[in-house]
Amino acid sequence: MLYGTLAPRPGRPDGTAGSRTAALPRVAPVEVLPPAPLLPRIKVLHVITRFWAGTSDGTLLAAEGTDPDRYEVWVAGVPGGELWEPARAAGVRTLETPGFRHALGPADVLVLGRLVRLIRRERFTVVYTHSAKGGSLGRIAARLCRTPVVAHTLHGLSFHPYTARPGHPVHRGLERVARRLARRFPAVAPRVTRSAAGELAAPPHRGEVPPSAVRLHDLPETFDPSARALLGVPGTTALVGTVGRVDTRNTPLAFVRMAAAIRAQHPDTAFVMIGDGPLAGEVRRLAADLGVEVRITGPCPDAGRLVAGLDVFVTTSLHEGPGRALTEALATARPVVATAVHGVPDLVEHGATGLLVAPADPGSAARAVGWLLDHPREAAEMGRQGGRRVRAPFTPETACTTGTPATSETPFRPEASCTTGTPFRPETSCATGTAFTPEASATTGTACTSETSVTTGTRFAPEASFTHGTALAPGLLRGAVVARRRGLPDRPATGRVPEGVPRH
């Protein structure tokens, strides 16, 4: 057992120091034993801006997946949102913070004061922050309260080429100041880590990329005719769809223009948007003007299941890293067309697990979808390879936590160890002052730095997988590319903003 109770740790010949002894079987049933005293629980606070379905599902899974016998989990964030009620139903303590808003403003001083009072009153051991504004306010409040363990998840930078440039200096300055206030920076994809390090928003040696918490066990592993029936589209009609909030970030109008271009070459194709949002009215108006029917389902709690009824899944997002909907689509073996932004290319390899297109380019997206519709055999093989890529980390054999199977009862969560799968235990590290230091792991005392993989103990690099230690370089599936490069749509160049792209 590597660095467990049976194998010596480097520098410690007996192998007993610095690790927690594995749980031993009880010698008598609990019912006949004298009652044990109630032990104090470790308090964990998640601070997030928008607690919405889709963008914040991973945070909810992390909160509700934490062992309630050992942890008391809280979530604080902007009032309103679909996930507050599910969180409360799961036993998570919640605080919809008054005055908390997505945009920066003078009221943020009051919000900071409320977070400071909450942290001081409840005396949290761990503060885990998410998103730009929630991350800045949460980290500042935690530092003012001298919270022992502070970590910030990198979902993506708030300043990127598709946001309004006047706000970039403010957001960039906040990120650079707040980087000093956290010890660990888990990210949703390797490219997000590198982007944050390049902008000085996170120290490169403190970045790690664990698999995101996505519940995949109850999703079909291939096309589901019952999902197609729920969408009301005959099986003989090609169905192209997307999943997500109908808002500016996901550029739903680009999806409509793409649909109109596809209909010109494939007139029997149907289109669906699984979700709802503030731009739904504009989508319907533009679709009517272009003469294409695009159905909007409205709020859909079982969107992950419905995606299994699509023939092609498309994401036109300007800011994705890489996103729950894309992961679910790959898990159901759907051929995907995705914009090459942020962490998406870490998950979708052009010609192997899907096709990449330039953001805000409906013409390129239409050509990519058309190629998949014209090459069903290759599209199906891309879907199968995509399914293998995202499902592998969630199987007991290749789980990201080597000590505990990644089952529905124990989904990956930020509190899990980044090295051995042992549950994160502040009580074994915070008390000694070694929590989340480069010299000591939060769980076993071993280093958890850029030199150590967050999954298999191998060095993490752009070539290392954020799933189960396999390569994620462009050559990963080169031998498994399902069609000759000459026949594929061109892979887009990243890093340049096309002309006429709206900024928000």
C-alpha positions as CSV (number, residue, x, y, z in Angstrom):
1,M,0.0,0.0,0.0
2,L,1.7,3.1,-1.2
3,Y,2.3,5.5,1.7
4,G,-0.3,3.7,3.7
5,T,0.0,1.9,7.0
6,L,1.9,-1.0,5.5
7,A,4.5,0.9,3.4
8,P,7.2,3.1,4.8
9,R,7.0,6.8,3.9
10,P,10.2,8.4,2.7
11,G,12.2,9.5,5.6
12,R,10.2,7.5,8.1
13,P,11.3,3.9,8.1
14,D,8.4,2.5,10.2
15,G,5.8,4.2,8.0
16,T,3.6,4.9,10.9
17,A,4.0,8.6,11.4
18,G,2.2,11.2,9.5
19,S,-0.7,9.1,8.3
20,R,-4.1,8.2,9.6
21,T,-4.7,4.6,10.5
22,A,-7.3,2.8,8.3
23,A,-10.7,2.2,9.9
24,L,-10.8,-1.2,11.7
25,P,-13.9,-3.4,12.0
26,R,-15.9,-3.1,15.3
27,V,-15.7,-6.1,17.5
28,A,-19.3,-5.8,18.7
29,P,-22.5,-4.3,17.2
30,V,-23.0,-0.6,17.8
31,E,-26.3,-1.4,19.5
32,V,-24.7,-3.3,22.4
33,L,-21.9,-0.9,23.0
34,P,-22.1,2.0,25.5
35,P,-23.1,5.2,23.6
36,A,-20.2,7.2,22.2
37,P,-19.9,10.9,22.8
38,L,-20.8,13.3,20.0
39,L,-17.6,14.6,18.4
40,P,-17.4,18.1,17.1
41,R,-17.8,18.4,13.4
42,I,-15.5,20.4,11.1
43,K,-17.2,23.4,9.7
44,V,-16.8,24.1,6.0
45,L,-18.1,27.2,4.2
46,H,-18.6,27.5,0.5
47,V,-18.8,31.1,-0.8
48,I,-20.2,31.4,-4.3
49,T,-21.8,34.2,-6.4
50,R,-24.6,32.6,-8.4
51,F,-26.0,29.4,-7.0
52,W,-27.7,28.4,-10.2
53,A,-28.3,25.1,-11.9
54,G,-25.7,24.1,-14.3
55,T,-22.9,26.5,-13.3
56,S,-23.0,25.6,-9.6
57,D,-24.0,21.9,-9.7
58,G,-20.5,20.9,-8.8
59,T,-20.5,23.0,-5.7
60,L,-23.9,21.5,-4.6
61,L,-22.5,18.0,-5.2
62,A,-19.4,18.8,-3.2
63,A,-21.5,20.2,-0.3
64,E,-24.1,17.4,-0.2
65,G,-21.5,14.7,-0.8
66,T,-19.4,15.6,2.3
67,D,-19.7,13.2,5.3
68,P,-22.3,14.8,7.5
69,D,-21.1,12.9,10.6
70,R,-17.7,14.7,10.4
71,Y,-18.5,17.9,8.6
72,E,-21.0,20.7,8.9
73,V,-21.3,22.4,5.5
74,W,-22.6,25.8,4.7
75,V,-23.1,27.7,1.4
76,A,-23.3,31.5,1.2
77,G,-24.0,33.5,-1.9
78,V,-26.3,35.7,-4.0
79,P,-30.0,35.4,-3.1
80,G,-32.2,33.6,-5.6
81,G,-31.2,30.6,-7.8
82,E,-32.5,27.1,-8.4
83,L,-30.0,25.3,-6.1
84,W,-30.8,26.8,-2.7
85,E,-33.8,24.6,-2.0
86,P,-32.0,21.3,-3.1
87,A,-29.1,22.3,-0.8
88,R,-31.4,22.8,2.2
89,A,-33.2,19.6,1.4
90,A,-29.8,17.8,1.5
91,G,-29.1,19.1,5.0
92,V,-26.7,21.9,3.9
93,R,-26.8,25.1,5.9
94,T,-27.4,28.0,3.6
95,L,-27.2,31.8,3.8
96,E,-28.6,33.8,0.9
97,T,-26.6,36.9,1.8
98,P,-28.6,40.2,1.7
99,G,-27.1,42.7,-0.7
100,F,-24.9,40.2,-2.5
101,R,-25.0,40.8,-6.2
102,H,-23.2,39.6,-9.3
103,A,-21.9,43.0,-10.3
104,L,-19.3,45.0,-8.3
105,G,-20.7,47.9,-6.3
106,P,-20.5,49.9,-3.0
107,A,-22.8,47.3,-1.3
108,D,-20.0,44.8,-1.5
109,V,-18.5,46.4,1.7
110,L,-21.7,45.4,3.6
111,V,-21.6,41.9,2.1
112,L,-17.9,41.6,3.2
113,G,-19.0,42.6,6.7
114,R,-21.7,40.0,6.8
115,L,-19.3,37.3,5.6
116,V,-16.8,38.3,8.3
117,R,-19.5,38.1,11.0
118,L,-20.7,34.7,9.8
119,I,-17.1,33.3,9.7
120,R,-16.3,34.6,13.2
121,R,-19.6,33.5,14.7
122,E,-19.5,29.9,13.3
123,R,-15.6,29.6,13.4
124,F,-15.2,27.7,10.2
125,T,-12.1,25.6,9.7
126,V,-12.3,25.6,5.9
127,V,-13.5,28.4,3.6
128,Y,-13.9,27.2,0.0
129,T,-14.6,30.0,-2.5
130,H,-16.0,29.9,-6.1
131,S,-16.4,32.4,-9.0
132,A,-14.9,35.8,-9.3
133,K,-16.8,38.0,-6.9
134,G,-17.6,35.3,-4.4
135,G,-14.0,34.2,-4.5
136,S,-12.6,37.7,-3.8
137,L,-15.0,38.5,-1.0
138,G,-14.8,35.1,0.5
139,R,-11.0,35.0,0.6
140,I,-10.7,38.5,2.1
141,A,-13.3,37.6,4.8
142,A,-11.5,34.4,5.6
143,R,-8.1,36.2,5.9
144,L,-9.6,38.8,8.2
145,C,-10.9,36.0,10.4
146,R,-7.7,34.0,10.2
147,T,-9.4,30.9,8.8
148,P,-7.0,27.9,8.9
149,V,-7.7,26.5,5.5
150,V,-8.7,28.6,2.4
151,A,-9.0,27.3,-1.1
152,H,-10.4,28.9,-4.3
153,T,-11.8,27.0,-7.3
154,L,-10.8,28.3,-10.7
155,H,-13.9,27.9,-12.9
156,G,-12.5,30.5,-15.3
157,L,-11.4,34.1,-15.2
158,S,-14.0,36.8,-15.1
159,F,-12.0,38.9,-17.5
160,H,-11.6,37.3,-20.9
161,P,-11.8,38.4,-24.6
162,Y,-15.6,38.2,-24.6
163,T,-16.3,40.5,-21.6
164,A,-16.4,44.2,-21.7
165,R,-12.9,45.5,-21.5
166,P,-13.5,48.5,-19.2
167,G,-14.0,46.1,-16.3
168,H,-10.9,44.1,-17.0
169,P,-8.4,46.1,-14.9
170,V,-10.7,46.0,-11.8
171,H,-11.3,42.2,-12.0
172,R,-7.7,41.5,-12.8
173,G,-6.5,43.6,-9.8
174,L,-8.9,41.8,-7.5
175,E,-7.8,38.4,-8.6
176,R,-4.1,39.3,-8.2
177,V,-4.7,40.6,-4.7
178,A,-6.8,37.7,-3.7
179,R,-4.3,35.1,-4.9
180,R,-2.3,35.7,-1.8
181,L,-5.2,34.8,0.4
182,A,-5.7,31.1,-0.5
183,R,-3.4,28.1,-0.1
184,R,-4.8,25.9,-2.9
185,F,-6.3,26.6,-6.3
186,P,-8.1,23.5,-7.7
187,A,-9.3,24.2,-11.3
188,V,-11.9,22.6,-13.6
189,A,-9.4,22.0,-16.4
190,P,-5.6,22.3,-17.1
191,R,-6.0,25.2,-19.5
192,V,-7.9,27.2,-16.8
193,T,-4.9,26.6,-14.4
194,R,-2.4,27.8,-17.0
195,S,-4.6,30.8,-17.9
196,A,-4.9,31.8,-14.2
197,A,-1.1,31.4,-13.7
198,G,-0.4,33.5,-16.8
199,E,-2.6,36.3,-15.5
200,L,-1.0,36.1,-12.0
201,A,-4.4,35.1,-10.6
202,A,-3.0,31.9,-9.1
203,P,0.4,30.6,-8.2
204,P,1.3,27.8,-10.7
205,H,2.8,25.5,-8.0
206,R,-0.5,25.6,-6.0
207,G,-2.8,24.6,-8.9
208,E,-4.4,21.2,-9.2
209,V,-7.0,19.8,-11.5
210,P,-9.2,17.2,-9.8
211,P,-12.2,15.7,-11.8
212,S,-15.2,17.9,-11.4
213,A,-18.1,16.5,-9.5
214,V,-20.7,15.4,-12.1
215,R,-23.3,12.8,-11.3
216,L,-23.1,10.4,-14.2
217,H,-24.1,7.1,-12.7
218,D,-27.8,7.6,-13.6
219,L,-27.3,8.7,-17.2
220,P,-27.6,6.4,-20.2
221,E,-24.3,5.3,-21.7
222,T,-25.6,5.6,-25.2
223,F,-28.5,6.9,-27.3
224,D,-31.8,6.7,-25.3
225,P,-35.0,6.4,-27.4
226,S,-37.2,7.2,-24.4
227,A,-35.4,10.6,-24.1
228,R,-36.1,11.2,-27.7
229,A,-39.7,10.5,-27.1
230,L,-39.8,13.0,-24.2
231,L,-38.5,15.6,-26.6
232,G,-41.3,14.9,-29.0
233,V,-39.1,14.3,-32.1
234,P,-39.4,11.2,-34.2
235,G,-36.5,8.9,-34.3
236,T,-36.2,9.3,-38.1
237,T,-35.5,13.0,-37.8
238,A,-32.0,14.2,-37.0
239,L,-32.0,16.2,-33.7
240,V,-29.4,18.8,-32.9
241,G,-29.6,20.4,-29.5
242,T,-27.9,22.2,-26.6
243,V,-28.3,22.3,-22.9
244,G,-27.9,25.4,-20.7
245,R,-29.2,28.7,-19.5
246,V,-30.4,30.8,-22.5
247,D,-28.3,33.9,-21.7
248,T,-25.5,36.0,-23.2
249,R,-22.7,33.7,-22.1
250,N,-24.0,30.8,-24.0
251,T,-24.8,32.9,-27.1
252,P,-28.1,31.2,-28.0
253,L,-28.6,33.6,-31.0
254,A,-25.5,32.0,-32.5
255,F,-27.2,28.6,-32.1
256,V,-30.2,29.9,-34.0
257,R,-28.1,31.2,-36.9
258,M,-26.2,27.9,-37.0
259,A,-29.6,26.1,-37.1
260,A,-30.7,28.2,-40.1
261,A,-27.5,27.4,-41.9
262,I,-27.9,23.7,-41.2
263,R,-31.5,23.6,-42.4
264,A,-30.3,24.9,-45.8
265,Q,-28.3,21.7,-46.3
266,H,-30.2,19.3,-44.1
267,P,-33.9,20.4,-44.2
268,D,-35.2,17.5,-42.2
269,T,-33.2,18.4,-39.1
270,A,-34.9,19.5,-35.8
271,F,-33.4,21.8,-33.2
272,V,-33.9,22.1,-29.4
273,M,-32.6,24.1,-26.5
274,I,-33.0,22.3,-23.2
275,G,-33.3,25.1,-20.7
276,D,-34.6,28.6,-20.3
277,G,-33.3,32.1,-19.6
278,P,-33.6,35.8,-20.2
279,L,-32.9,35.6,-24.0
280,A,-35.6,33.0,-24.7
281,G,-37.8,35.7,-26.3
282,E,-35.0,37.0,-28.6
283,V,-34.3,33.4,-29.6
284,R,-37.9,32.8,-30.7
285,R,-38.0,36.1,-32.6
286,L,-34.7,35.5,-34.5
287,A,-35.8,31.9,-35.3
288,A,-39.1,33.2,-36.8
289,D,-37.2,35.8,-38.8
290,L,-34.8,33.2,-40.2
291,G,-37.5,30.7,-40.9
292,V,-36.2,27.9,-38.6
293,E,-38.0,26.3,-35.7
294,V,-36.0,26.0,-32.5
295,R,-37.8,24.6,-29.5
296,I,-37.0,25.8,-26.0
297,T,-38.1,23.3,-23.4
298,G,-38.0,25.6,-20.4
299,P,-36.6,24.7,-17.0
300,C,-35.7,21.0,-17.1
301,P,-34.4,19.2,-14.0
302,D,-33.6,16.0,-15.9
303,A,-31.6,17.7,-18.7
304,G,-28.8,15.2,-18.4
305,R,-31.1,12.4,-19.3
306,L,-32.7,14.3,-22.2
307,V,-29.4,15.0,-23.8
308,A,-29.1,11.2,-24.5
309,G,-31.9,11.7,-27.1
310,L,-29.9,14.1,-29.3
311,D,-28.1,13.1,-32.5
312,V,-25.6,15.9,-32.1
313,F,-24.9,18.1,-29.0
314,V,-23.7,21.6,-29.6
315,T,-22.3,24.2,-27.2
316,T,-21.8,27.7,-28.5
317,S,-20.6,29.2,-25.2
318,L,-18.1,32.0,-25.0
319,H,-17.0,31.0,-21.5
320,E,-16.9,27.4,-20.5
321,G,-14.6,25.4,-18.3
322,P,-15.5,22.8,-19.5
323,G,-19.1,22.6,-18.1
324,R,-21.5,20.0,-16.8
325,A,-23.7,19.9,-19.9
326,L,-20.7,19.0,-22.1
327,T,-19.5,16.4,-19.7
328,E,-23.0,14.8,-19.6
329,A,-23.3,14.8,-23.4
330,L,-19.9,13.0,-23.7
331,A,-21.0,10.6,-21.0
332,T,-24.0,9.6,-23.0
333,A,-21.8,9.0,-26.1
334,R,-23.3,11.9,-28.0
335,P,-21.2,13.4,-30.9
336,V,-20.4,16.9,-29.8
337,V,-19.5,20.2,-31.5
338,A,-18.0,22.7,-29.0
339,T,-16.4,26.1,-29.0
340,A,-12.7,26.1,-28.4
341,V,-12.8,28.3,-25.2
342,H,-11.2,27.9,-21.8
343,G,-11.1,24.3,-20.7
344,V,-13.2,22.8,-23.5
345,P,-10.2,21.7,-25.6
346,D,-8.9,19.7,-22.6
347,L,-12.1,17.5,-22.9
348,V,-12.9,17.6,-26.6
349,E,-10.1,16.6,-28.9
350,H,-10.8,17.6,-32.5
351,G,-11.6,14.5,-34.5
352,A,-11.3,12.1,-31.6
353,T,-14.0,13.0,-29.0
354,G,-15.8,15.6,-31.0
355,L,-15.3,18.7,-33.2
356,L,-14.0,22.1,-32.1
357,V,-15.2,25.4,-33.7
358,A,-14.3,29.0,-33.2
359,P,-16.5,30.9,-30.8
360,A,-19.2,33.3,-32.2
361,D,-18.9,31.6,-35.6
362,P,-22.3,30.1,-36.5
363,G,-21.0,29.2,-40.0
364,S,-18.2,27.0,-38.7
365,A,-20.5,25.4,-36.2
366,A,-23.0,24.6,-39.0
367,R,-20.3,23.0,-41.1
368,A,-19.1,20.9,-38.2
369,V,-22.6,19.7,-37.4
370,G,-23.2,19.0,-41.0
371,W,-20.1,16.9,-41.2
372,L,-21.2,14.8,-38.3
373,L,-24.7,14.3,-39.9
374,D,-23.0,13.3,-43.1
375,H,-20.7,10.8,-41.4
376,P,-22.8,8.9,-38.9
377,R,-20.3,6.1,-38.4
378,E,-17.4,8.4,-37.5
379,A,-19.7,10.6,-35.4
380,A,-20.8,7.5,-33.4
381,E,-17.2,6.5,-32.8
382,M,-16.3,10.0,-31.6
383,G,-19.3,9.7,-29.2
384,R,-18.1,6.4,-27.8
385,Q,-14.5,7.7,-27.3
386,G,-15.9,10.7,-25.6
387,G,-17.9,8.5,-23.3
388,R,-14.9,6.5,-22.3
389,R,-12.9,9.6,-21.6
390,V,-15.3,11.2,-19.1
391,R,-16.7,8.0,-17.5
392,A,-13.4,6.4,-16.7
393,P,-12.7,8.6,-13.7
394,F,-16.0,7.7,-12.1
395,T,-15.6,3.9,-12.2
396,P,-14.2,2.1,-9.2
397,E,-11.3,0.8,-11.3
398,T,-10.0,4.2,-12.3
399,A,-11.5,6.4,-9.7
400,C,-9.8,9.7,-8.9
401,T,-9.8,8.6,-5.3
402,T,-7.8,5.4,-5.1
403,G,-9.0,4.6,-1.6
404,T,-12.7,5.0,-2.1
405,P,-14.7,3.9,-5.2
406,A,-16.3,6.9,-7.0
407,T,-19.8,5.7,-6.7
408,S,-23.0,7.7,-6.4
409,E,-22.6,7.7,-2.6
410,T,-19.1,9.0,-2.7
411,P,-18.8,11.4,-5.6
412,F,-15.5,13.3,-6.0
413,R,-15.6,16.3,-3.9
414,P,-13.1,19.1,-3.1
415,E,-12.7,17.7,0.4
416,A,-11.3,14.4,-1.0
417,S,-7.5,14.0,-1.0
418,C,-5.6,15.0,-4.1
419,T,-3.1,12.3,-3.6
420,T,-4.4,9.1,-2.1
421,G,-8.2,9.3,-2.0
422,T,-8.3,9.6,1.8
423,P,-11.0,12.0,2.9
424,F,-9.8,15.5,3.6
425,R,-9.4,15.8,7.4
426,P,-8.7,19.2,8.7
427,E,-8.4,17.6,12.2
428,T,-5.2,15.8,11.1
429,S,-3.5,18.8,9.6
430,C,-5.0,22.1,10.7
431,A,-4.2,21.4,14.3
432,T,-0.5,21.2,13.5
433,G,-0.4,24.1,11.1
434,T,0.5,22.0,8.1
435,A,-2.8,22.3,6.2
436,F,-2.4,22.9,2.5
437,T,1.2,23.8,2.6
438,P,3.5,22.8,-0.3
439,E,5.5,20.8,2.2
440,A,2.7,18.8,3.6
441,S,-0.4,17.2,2.1
442,A,-3.8,18.0,3.7
443,T,-4.3,14.3,4.3
444,T,-1.1,12.3,4.5
445,G,1.8,14.7,4.9
446,T,3.1,14.1,1.4
447,A,3.7,16.9,-1.0
448,C,0.7,17.9,-3.2
449,T,2.3,20.3,-5.6
450,S,2.8,20.7,-9.3
451,E,5.3,17.9,-9.1
452,T,2.6,15.5,-7.9
453,S,-0.4,14.4,-9.9
454,V,-3.8,15.1,-8.3
455,T,-4.9,11.7,-9.5
456,T,-2.2,9.1,-9.8
457,G,1.0,10.5,-8.3
458,T,2.5,11.4,-11.6
459,R,3.7,14.9,-12.5
460,F,0.9,17.1,-13.6
461,A,1.6,18.9,-16.8
462,P,-0.3,19.9,-19.9
463,E,0.4,16.3,-21.1
464,A,-1.0,14.8,-17.9
465,S,-4.6,13.9,-17.5
466,F,-6.9,15.6,-15.1
467,T,-9.0,12.5,-15.0
468,H,-6.9,9.4,-14.5
469,G,-3.3,10.1,-15.3
470,T,-3.5,9.5,-19.0
471,A,-2.2,12.0,-21.6
472,L,-4.4,14.8,-22.6
473,A,-2.0,16.2,-25.1
474,P,-3.1,16.7,-28.7
475,G,-1.6,13.3,-29.5
476,L,-3.6,11.4,-26.9
477,L,-6.1,9.9,-29.3
478,R,-4.2,10.6,-32.5
479,G,-4.2,6.9,-33.2
480,A,-7.9,6.8,-32.5
481,V,-9.0,9.7,-34.6
482,V,-12.0,8.3,-36.4
483,A,-11.5,10.1,-39.7
484,R,-8.7,11.3,-41.8
485,R,-7.7,14.9,-41.1
486,R,-8.3,15.9,-44.7
487,G,-12.0,15.1,-44.3
488,L,-12.6,16.9,-41.0
489,P,-13.6,20.5,-40.6
490,D,-10.6,22.7,-39.7
491,R,-9.7,22.9,-36.1
492,P,-10.1,26.5,-34.9
493,A,-7.3,28.7,-33.7
494,T,-7.8,29.9,-30.2
495,G,-6.9,33.1,-28.4
496,R,-8.3,35.6,-31.0
497,V,-11.7,37.3,-30.8
498,P,-13.6,37.2,-34.1
499,E,-14.9,40.5,-35.5
500,G,-18.3,41.5,-34.4
501,V,-18.4,39.4,-31.3
502,P,-20.7,40.9,-28.6
503,R,-19.0,41.6,-25.3
504,H,-20.9,41.4,-22.0
